Amino acid sequence: MARSLHIVERVVPVDGRAAYLAQLARRRQQAAAVQAHFWAFEHAGEAGRFVEFTEAPSEEALAAACGHADGAVTEHWTEVRIPA
């Protein structure tokens, strides 16, 4: 089964930064619970501009890692199998 990737860009206002950063640990734990990975990066030149990556072994695991109870993530990327 091909791995799946979900990418989200967020702009967080200065007054919401602390709450957003606190939420990242929960998101990482949620991903780890379904053998997925979660990363967040902040733009080097634009404070408060973030990109989040959630990567999982399947679409179902990706939906669980992203908190989609209905089992679907509409916007995601699927791993391309590169021939040896």
Backbone as a chain_set.jsonl record, in Angstrom:
{"seq": "MARSLHIVERVVPVDGRAAYLAQLARRRQQAAAVQAHFWAFEHAGEAGRFVEFTEAPSEEALAAACGHADGAVTEHWTEVRIPA", "coords": {"N": [[0.843, -1.174, 0.0], [0.538, 2.218, -0.797], [2.173, 5.013, 0.711], [0.769, 7.929, 2.299], [0.376, 11.496, 2.156], [-0.344, 14.549, 3.734], [-0.636, 18.006, 3.395], [-0.624, 21.164, 4.872], [-0.919, 24.644, 4.924], [-0.58, 27.242, 7.244], [-1.406, 30.395, 8.635], [-0.626, 31.995, 11.476], [-1.805, 34.221, 13.833], [-0.041, 36.593, 15.895], [-1.075, 36.722, 18.53], [-2.201, 34.212, 18.748], [-0.217, 32.38, 18.668], [1.037, 30.96, 20.875], [-0.976, 29.138, 21.679], [-1.266, 27.684, 19.306], [1.311, 26.496, 19.043], [1.31, 24.91, 21.342], [-0.617, 23.085, 20.644], [0.644, 21.54, 18.738], [2.136, 19.398, 19.86], [0.12, 17.641, 20.704], [-0.959, 16.983, 18.206], [1.21, 15.63, 17.059], [1.356, 13.395, 18.76], [-1.129, 12.229, 18.238], [-0.749, 11.473, 15.578], [1.392, 9.652, 15.867], [0.122, 7.603, 17.224], [-1.143, 6.148, 15.259], [0.869, 5.15, 13.755], [1.939, 7.169, 12.146], [3.524, 10.197, 10.945], [4.223, 13.526, 11.998], [5.013, 16.815, 11.179], [5.937, 20.231, 11.651], [6.771, 23.289, 10.183], [8.195, 26.531, 10.318], [8.133, 29.434, 8.375], [11.167, 30.89, 7.396], [11.46, 33.619, 6.929], [9.029, 34.779, 7.521], [7.417, 35.231, 10.239], [5.045, 33.305, 11.983], [3.951, 32.049, 9.804], [3.252, 28.898, 8.82], [3.911, 25.539, 7.738], [2.46, 22.384, 7.642], [3.039, 18.915, 7.808], [1.678, 15.755, 7.443], [2.294, 12.424, 7.455], [1.607, 9.123, 6.494], [1.152, 5.482, 6.663], [-1.0, 4.686, 5.096], [-4.096, 5.693, 3.451], [-6.206, 5.524, 5.243], [-4.936, 5.536, 7.756], [-3.819, 8.054, 7.565], [-6.113, 9.677, 7.579], [-6.989, 9.176, 10.188], [-4.809, 10.179, 11.631], [-4.995, 12.846, 10.996], [-7.287, 13.522, 12.227], [-9.788, 13.087, 11.069], [-12.815, 11.933, 11.392], [-14.566, 10.72, 9.642], [-13.047, 9.147, 8.036], [-11.753, 10.047, 5.734], [-9.482, 12.025, 3.872], [-9.604, 14.669, 1.927], [-7.782, 16.201, 0.404], [-4.808, 15.093, -0.439], [-1.556, 13.578, -0.906], [-0.172, 10.847, -2.738], [2.246, 8.335, -2.387], [4.747, 7.862, -4.835], [5.824, 5.058, -6.431], [9.038, 4.352, -7.076], [10.813, 2.834, -9.601], [13.417, 0.439, -9.232]], "CA": [[0.0, 0.0, 0.0], [1.328, 3.438, -0.911], [2.103, 5.963, 1.818], [-0.023, 9.122, 1.99], [0.892, 12.729, 2.732], [-1.272, 15.686, 3.778], [0.118, 19.236, 3.599], [-1.475, 22.309, 5.176], [-0.222, 25.879, 5.274], [-1.365, 28.042, 8.186], [-0.866, 31.661, 9.113], [-1.064, 32.1, 12.858], [-1.577, 35.568, 14.357], [0.861, 36.666, 17.045], [-1.786, 36.41, 19.776], [-2.599, 32.805, 18.732], [0.99, 31.56, 18.504], [1.252, 30.051, 22.013], [-1.979, 28.072, 21.598], [-0.923, 26.859, 18.149], [2.489, 25.7, 19.363], [0.906, 23.908, 22.33], [-1.418, 22.094, 19.934], [1.494, 20.69, 17.889], [2.489, 18.167, 20.575], [-1.054, 16.76, 20.611], [-1.06, 16.508, 16.828], [2.264, 14.636, 16.868], [0.939, 12.194, 19.49], [-2.246, 11.663, 17.484], [-0.158, 10.819, 14.406], [2.195, 8.51, 16.312], [-0.798, 6.547, 17.645], [-1.526, 5.347, 14.087], [2.124, 4.925, 13.028], [2.124, 8.251, 11.183], [4.488, 11.217, 11.351], [3.72, 14.892, 11.877], [6.037, 17.853, 11.291], [5.519, 21.611, 11.375], [7.897, 24.172, 9.876], [7.844, 27.94, 10.226], [8.864, 30.13, 7.32], [12.324, 31.592, 7.952], [11.347, 35.066, 6.774], [7.68, 35.248, 7.84], [6.964, 34.691, 11.521], [3.628, 32.964, 12.029], [3.546, 31.299, 8.608], [3.654, 27.518, 9.05], [3.456, 24.46, 6.873], [2.367, 21.141, 8.403], [3.079, 17.688, 7.021], [1.295, 14.522, 8.115], [2.629, 11.328, 6.538], [1.105, 7.886, 7.089], [1.318, 4.295, 5.826], [-2.183, 4.444, 4.263], [-5.077, 6.78, 3.494], [-6.986, 5.371, 6.462], [-4.105, 6.018, 8.862], [-3.697, 9.499, 7.383], [-7.363, 10.275, 8.055], [-6.977, 9.094, 11.653], [-3.772, 11.089, 12.128], [-5.456, 14.219, 10.772], [-8.494, 13.74, 13.011], [-10.992, 13.015, 10.239], [-13.609, 10.806, 11.877], [-15.265, 10.058, 8.534], [-12.106, 8.26, 7.352], [-11.308, 10.56, 4.438], [-8.772, 13.293, 3.741], [-9.855, 14.948, 0.521], [-6.585, 16.708, -0.258], [-3.589, 14.432, 0.011], [-0.641, 13.093, -1.918], [0.109, 9.421, -2.628], [3.64, 8.004, -2.723], [5.058, 7.328, -6.162], [6.774, 3.952, -6.338], [10.102, 4.579, -8.04], [11.427, 1.548, -9.936], [14.846, 0.322, -8.891]], "C": [[0.892, 1.243, 0.0], [1.118, 4.347, 0.3], [1.346, 7.206, 1.352], [0.501, 10.32, 2.77], [-0.167, 13.821, 2.633], [-0.449, 16.921, 4.134], [-0.869, 20.38, 3.828], [-0.583, 23.496, 5.483], [-1.147, 26.693, 6.173], [-0.636, 29.344, 8.487], [-1.496, 31.888, 10.481], [-0.78, 33.521, 13.36], [-0.722, 35.519, 15.625], [0.148, 36.252, 18.335], [-2.282, 34.96, 19.841], [-1.423, 31.841, 18.691], [1.178, 30.539, 19.634], [0.273, 28.877, 21.965], [-1.672, 27.126, 20.438], [0.258, 25.943, 18.472], [2.163, 24.616, 20.383], [0.132, 22.772, 21.676], [-0.556, 21.113, 19.121], [1.878, 19.379, 18.569], [1.339, 17.163, 20.52], [-1.195, 16.174, 19.218], [-0.011, 15.43, 16.55], [1.911, 13.324, 17.567], [-0.19, 11.476, 18.763], [-1.727, 10.909, 16.261], [0.596, 9.559, 14.823], [1.305, 7.327, 16.721], [-1.231, 5.643, 16.494], [-0.32, 5.12, 13.164], [2.321, 5.925, 11.886], [3.132, 9.239, 11.757], [3.874, 12.59, 11.117], [4.88, 15.852, 12.091], [5.389, 19.204, 11.035], [6.789, 22.438, 11.188], [7.376, 25.598, 9.817], [8.728, 28.597, 9.179], [9.971, 30.976, 7.941], [12.177, 33.105, 7.905], [10.001, 35.643, 7.149], [7.192, 34.583, 9.12], [5.456, 34.444, 11.479], [3.114, 32.23, 10.81], [4.129, 29.894, 8.724], [3.186, 26.615, 7.925], [3.531, 23.184, 7.708], [2.332, 19.966, 7.436], [2.636, 16.537, 7.91], [1.483, 13.41, 7.103], [2.271, 10.018, 7.23], [1.245, 6.707, 6.127], [0.137, 3.999, 4.902], [-3.113, 5.653, 4.347], [-5.896, 6.73, 4.778], [-6.218, 5.893, 7.674], [-3.935, 7.53, 8.779], [-4.944, 10.204, 7.902], [-7.409, 10.272, 9.577], [-5.977, 10.077, 12.246], [-4.206, 12.541, 12.008], [-6.748, 14.525, 11.52], [-9.783, 13.755, 12.217], [-11.777, 11.765, 10.612], [-14.304, 10.041, 10.752], [-14.347, 9.168, 7.702], [-11.605, 8.762, 6.023], [-10.587, 11.907, 4.589], [-8.855, 13.633, 2.262], [-8.616, 15.41, -0.239], [-5.352, 16.021, 0.312], [-2.787, 13.943, -1.183], [-0.372, 11.614, -1.671], [1.528, 9.165, -3.124], [3.749, 7.413, -4.126], [6.106, 6.233, -5.959], [7.793, 4.119, -7.454], [10.779, 3.244, -8.331], [12.926, 1.568, -9.619], [15.715, 0.46, -10.121]], "O": [[1.887, 1.299, 0.723], [0.016, 4.433, 0.84], [1.29, 7.497, 0.157], [1.001, 10.185, 3.887], [-0.803, 13.999, 1.594], [0.348, 16.886, 5.072], [-1.829, 20.544, 3.074], [0.397, 23.371, 6.217], [-2.342, 26.82, 5.902], [0.591, 29.382, 8.579], [-2.716, 31.961, 10.626], [0.364, 33.973, 13.315], [-0.698, 34.511, 16.331], [0.711, 35.512, 19.142], [-2.74, 34.523, 20.896], [-1.612, 30.624, 18.68], [1.451, 29.369, 19.364], [0.672, 27.734, 22.192], [-1.804, 25.91, 20.572], [0.203, 24.743, 18.202], [2.693, 23.508, 20.291], [0.221, 21.625, 22.111], [-0.98, 19.989, 18.851], [1.939, 18.344, 17.905], [1.562, 15.97, 20.312], [-1.515, 14.995, 19.068], [-0.301, 14.435, 15.885], [2.147, 12.249, 17.014], [-0.198, 10.248, 18.683], [-2.217, 9.824, 15.947], [0.448, 8.511, 14.194], [1.708, 6.173, 16.572], [-1.64, 4.504, 16.719], [-0.471, 4.926, 11.957], [2.803, 5.575, 10.809], [3.54, 9.125, 12.913], [3.111, 12.796, 10.173], [5.635, 15.727, 13.055], [4.411, 19.306, 10.294], [7.754, 22.3, 11.94], [6.272, 25.853, 9.335], [9.93, 28.339, 9.114], [9.733, 31.699, 8.909], [12.719, 33.803, 8.762], [9.821, 36.86, 7.108], [6.619, 33.494, 9.081], [4.692, 35.279, 10.994], [1.951, 31.825, 10.781], [5.347, 29.717, 8.726], [2.194, 26.894, 7.251], [4.523, 22.93, 8.391], [1.685, 20.016, 6.391], [3.161, 16.362, 9.01], [0.902, 13.445, 6.019], [2.587, 9.82, 8.403], [1.434, 6.899, 4.926], [0.25, 3.154, 4.014], [-2.944, 6.523, 5.201], [-6.241, 7.77, 5.339], [-6.773, 6.602, 8.513], [-3.908, 8.211, 9.804], [-4.841, 11.219, 8.591], [-7.822, 11.257, 10.189], [-6.264, 10.733, 13.248], [-3.825, 13.374, 12.831], [-7.252, 15.646, 11.462], [-10.766, 14.366, 12.637], [-11.433, 10.662, 10.188], [-14.598, 8.854, 10.893], [-14.803, 8.507, 6.77], [-11.074, 7.976, 5.239], [-11.024, 12.791, 5.325], [-8.243, 12.959, 1.434], [-8.427, 15.047, -1.399], [-4.911, 16.336, 1.418], [-3.276, 13.9, -2.311], [-0.347, 11.173, -0.522], [1.953, 9.707, -4.145], [2.943, 6.577, -4.534], [7.159, 6.481, -5.371], [7.453, 4.039, -8.634], [11.268, 2.588, -7.411], [13.592, 2.598, -9.732], [16.94, 0.388, -10.024]]}, "num_chains": 1, "name": "protein.A"}
